[in-house]
Amino acid sequence: MYMHQSILSNQGSSRESCTDSYCNMGRRRKLYCVSGLYLEIGNDGRVKGTRNYHSPQVVLELVPVARDLIHIRGVHTGFYLALNKYGEVYTTVMRNEECIFREKLTRNFYDNYYSYKYSHRDLALGLMKTGPAVSISRTTGSHKEYETQFITLITF
């Protein structure tokens, strides 16, 4: 637990305290899921998949926290993506330990995003083929109704 606290203690704890230099040092990307959907953080804070490549809500900022650890923030909305202890995907304007994801490159060059705080549960960010965002444990069986692999597309 000490590692989590030391990672967050190096940064501000809210969007309001977010300095321009911190907010602009992330990589602007679109996360394209192999299911054919883009990860979108809506104005209402809902996280889902969309086929609309041109939506401003699919532009995300991947902000480095430490080696292989990132925050995922909606550029248009300002919400941070998070996973709670129940495996629920949510957004928040306040960065917290649940907003930290481990970015892992797979052997077939897809990216997976795992909850850092709940790494003992192997929770990965995923999208249902019907659109809603979910968290998936790698220990679960069938992967037919959701996907956790993303292609990271550069955007400006």
Order of alpha helices (4+ residues) and beta strands (2+ residues): alpha-alpha-beta-beta-beta-beta-beta-beta-beta-beta-beta-beta-beta-beta-beta
